Amino acid sequence: MSGYPWAYFSSGPRAAVLKQLLSEDVEISGVYVTDPEYWPKVASTVDLANEMGLPVHILRRADLSTPIAALRGACCLSVGFGYILPKVFLQHVRVCLNVHGTLLPKYPGARSLNWVIANGEQESGVTVHIVDEGVDTGPIVLQRAFELSPFETSASIARKTLAFEPGVVIEALRRYERDGPLGATPQPAGQAARAPDRVPAHSQIDPEKSLSSLFNEIRAADPDRFPAHFYVDGQKVCVRVWRPEKPADESDLV
């Protein structure tokens, strides 16, 4: 795939996207990551970049507050990058595209997949958009959806999203390189409110409600780290649900 060279930004387990880009002959000018010591999930991306001989740059938040000479006029791709890119950065580069793991404008921001489950959505997906000064508010280059099972968990939806991303990113870059920013669709005004970042307290359920009405909330809670729970006489009682006849290929679903 010919076109622009792209600077690749990441903080998470997104090596599959970088690998797909390289397999499609997308030119990667450099890989920019947050410190793997504090963002250990980015280590696989760093390892792949080193294996392929790509220059790797570790960025601190403060590094983004002043222009980075190597990125002047560059095309940047953010795939799970941990820092919000400030105005001075965006003014310095040619364009920055971001890969977001929901169907914007719904569920902007970080750690939003649990809310997709909690709200009983029947589909999710991946959006590639131009980064502007807001958070996940820029014009949409491409959006693709996939169906959700009624038994999804935070682990299964995360797995499906990560597996779905590489193909969407390739298609989005092709579209952007063909149509440029004019081919992107502005997000509607007054877009969906950002859900709060998920915290352990969100896993508390109301025991006065029926189990069927609580099913989505229980699924949305992390069953291992932050399980759904309620209190009896001041004691925390956790809830776990499972299907005795669950197919073997659904190991991370309820």
Secondary structure, DSSP 4 states (H G I P E B T S, - for coil): --S--EEEEESSS-HHHHHHHHHTT--EEEEEE--TTT-GGGHHHHHHHHHTT--EEE--GGGGGS--GGGTT-EEEEES-SSPPPHHHHHHSSEEEEEESS-TTSS-SSS-HHHHHHTT-SEEEEEEEE--SSSS-SPEEEEEEEE--TT--HHHHHHHHHHHHHHHHHHHHHHHHHH-GGGSBPPPTTPPPPPPPP-GGGGB--TTS-HHHHHHHHHHSBTTTB-EEEEETTEEEEE----TT--GGGTT--
